[in-house]
């Protein structure tokens, strides 16, 4: 059978990398269609996935609108040439590629606020899979699984931290460090939202640096660290989760990395304008489990960040909560590959049944 996987962002590469390898090992043909965005292509190359790039986009708000027609033309050409039996993706590109080539589509979605994506992609999907925390009902093709998209690559069954990551990062074995992640807010689903201001970024780094070594990963590459007590995250992006697993604390105004930290047992503080009464279900759930702090007030961010950074016991406490929680979640890669191979056997996509889920341990 022939499969296409869409990887529009670095997180999508991680989501599908193990499933691609598993399907190839079973003798199936796979094509990964990637977008030149951030470190997406670097990850595709690092994991030696069978990929082609369909287009590029910058981290500015209007870049996607300019490039969209070229993206669709390239996607349609590549999908028709490969002639897949099934397409996996996370939104409009995959859904529309399937519609235009009459190919079944499986979507994995995890963000309730992206209503436009749901509107333009849902009618063309044969199956939509979301975390069990997803707060919207997307209709009869919607299937909720006991996990998050990040459990495809951070579940204990598939993730083992690199033992030498501290050496590669340049920190001592017992040296506490914080990872700070700044979002560019350039994606279409970020329009109207914001994170830390430039002044807040500087203050956050300076306060954290009083207690721990600080590493910064800045998606927009806007912050000049020359006169700040921080170092840029400069090891290969494929090692980011290994670094995150070793950090004492993550402070971020982005989304995915916060979920990743929670699943690794790293104390995580998230602050952006998404936080509030209508927040995404996964972050609400992770906060209930004691694995994330969702904070709107910057003063609260500073107070909590300093408290976490200065507490040598916090990593052990967080790890214990993580172990108890993550043990009950599924390895999403197993579900992805099972849906793919089940479609191969049946000749069409079916929504997973309770029996199908039990066989997977879902």
C-alpha positions, -999 to 999 in steps of 0.1 A, spaced: 0 0 0 11 36 -6 8 63 20 14 101 20 21 120 53 20 158 55 46 174 78 39 212 77 58 219 109 86 204 129 60 189 153 44 170 125 77 153 116 79 140 152 42 130 151 46 107 121 83 97 120 79 64 139 48 54 119 66 61 86 94 38 97 70 11 109 51 11 76 83 10 55 95 -19 76 63 -38 67 70 -32 30 47 -3 23 57 27 1 57 60 19 61 96 8 65 124 34 55 159 20 72 186 40 71 223 41 103 244 44 93 260 77 116 264 107 137 232 112 112 209 94 135 199 66 164 195 90 144 170 110 132 151 79 168 148 68 181 138 103 156 110 105 163 99 70 126 100 60 115 96 24 105 132 19 99 159 -8 94 196 0 63 211 -15 70 247 -6 82 272 20 68 297 44 83 322 68 73 330 104 55 362 94 17 365 93 13 371 56 39 347 43 14 318 41 -11 338 21 15 347 -5 28 311 -8 -5 292 -6 -13 290 -44 22 276 -51 18 251 -22 -14 237 -36 0 234 -71 31 216 -59 11 193 -36 -14 183 -62 15 175 -87 34 154 -61 4 135 -48 -9 126 -82 26 114 -92 29 92 -61 -7 80 -64 -13 71 -27 -40 48 -12 -42 68 20 -32 103 32 -24 114 67 -22 150 78 -33 177 102 -55 201 82 -64 216 49 -34 205 28 -40 168 34 -78 171 33 -78 190 0 -51 168 -16 -73 138 -8 -104 154 -22 -87 165 -55 -71 130 -60 -100 110 -46 -78 95 -19 -91 87 16 -78 110 43 -71 106 80 -66 138 100 -51 142 135 -62 174 151 -56 188 186 -64 225 187 -100 236 193 -94 273 184 -84 265 148 -120 267 136 -111 277 101 -90 246 97 -118 224 109 -143 242 85 -122 237 54 -108 202 62 -136 183 80 -159 177 50 -131 159 31 -118 137 59 -127 100 62 -115 98 98 -106 126 123 -86 115 154 -81 139 184 -69 136 220 -95 126 245 -93 161 259 -106 177 227 -135 200 236 -154 200 202 -176 173 186 -165 170 150 -192 146 139 -196 109 133 -161 105 118 -145 119 150 -125 94 172 -110 104 205 -79 85 216 -64 82 251 -34 104 246 -20 135 228 -4 139 194 29 141 213 25 106 227 34 94 192 70 103 199 73 109 237 55 79 250 79 58 271 76 30 246 93 51 219 114 78 237 147 74 255 167 105 263 202 107 248 227 101 277 252 126 264 229 156 258 243 176 286 277 173 271 264 184 237 247 213 254 278 223 273 265 220 308 278 201 338 261 169 350 246 186 380 241 221 365 205 232 366 192 250 335 160 265 322 147 264 286 128 295 275 107 292 243 94 323 225 67 320 198 68 340 165 30 341 164 32 341 126 8 312 118 -27 318 106 -41 303 139 -21 328 159 -37 359 143 -50 381 171 -29 363 198 2 374 216 28 361 241 56 379 260 65 414 250 101 423 242 105 439 277 90 409 294 113 385 275 143 404 288 130 405 324 121 368 324 156 358 313 173 381 338 153 368 367 158 331 358 195 336 353 198 345 390 191 308 398 199 287 367 217 287 334 192 299 307 189 286 271 166 305 247 149 291 216 133 320 197 111 310 168 111 344 153 148 350 159 140 385 171 158 386 205 194 398 207 211 378 234 244 396 233 239 416 265 216 391 282 226 363 307 214 336 284 227 313 257 209 304 224 198 268 221 223 257 194 224 219 193 206 200 166 168 205 167 163 167 168 178 167 203 154 193 217 133 167 235 164 152 251 174 187 263 138 194 275 139 162 295 170 174 314 157 210 320 147 221 355 119 242 340 104 253 307 89 288 303 71 294 271 45 315 253 40 287 227 19 255 228 34 222 216 66 224 236 46 228 268 27 196 262 60 179 254 75 191 287 45 178 306 49 143 290 86 143 299 80 153 335 97 187 331 79 216 351 63 238 325 49 273 326 28 285 297 17 321 292 -1 336 261 -34 351 252 -49 316 246 -49 311 284 -83 316 299 -118 303 302 -118 290 266 -84 274 267 -75 243 248 -86 210 265 -51 195 266 -37 223 286 -66 224 310 -62 186 315 -24 188 320 -29 216 346 -54 194 365 -28 167 365 -2 190 380 21 190 350 16 225 336 9 260 349 -12 281 326 -7 317 336 -21 349 320 -4 374 343 33 381 337 38 388 374 25 353 381 49 339 355 79 355 371 69 344 406 63 308 395 93 306 372 117 318 400 101 294 425 105 264 401 141 274 391 152 277 427 137 244 439 161 214 435 133 190 444 108 200 418 121 178 391 116 147 412 81 157 422 71 164 386 86 132 373 65 112 398 33 128 386 43 123 350 50 86 355 16 80 371 -2 99 344 16 89 312 15 52 321 -23 53 313 -19 70 278 -14 52 245 15 52 222 -2 71 193 22 56 168 6 22 174 -28 37 166 -16 55 134 0 24 120 -30 2 130 -54 25 112 -31 25 81 -28 -13 80 -65 -18 89 -73 3 59 -50 -18 38 -69 -50 49 -104 -36 45 -98 -14 14 -114 16 31 -111 38 62 -132 29 92 -136 47 125 -119 26 152 -143 5 172 -142 -2 209 -128 -37 201 -102 -22 178 -92 1 206 -90 -27 232 -67 -47 209 -43 -18 209 -47 -13 247 -63 21 240 
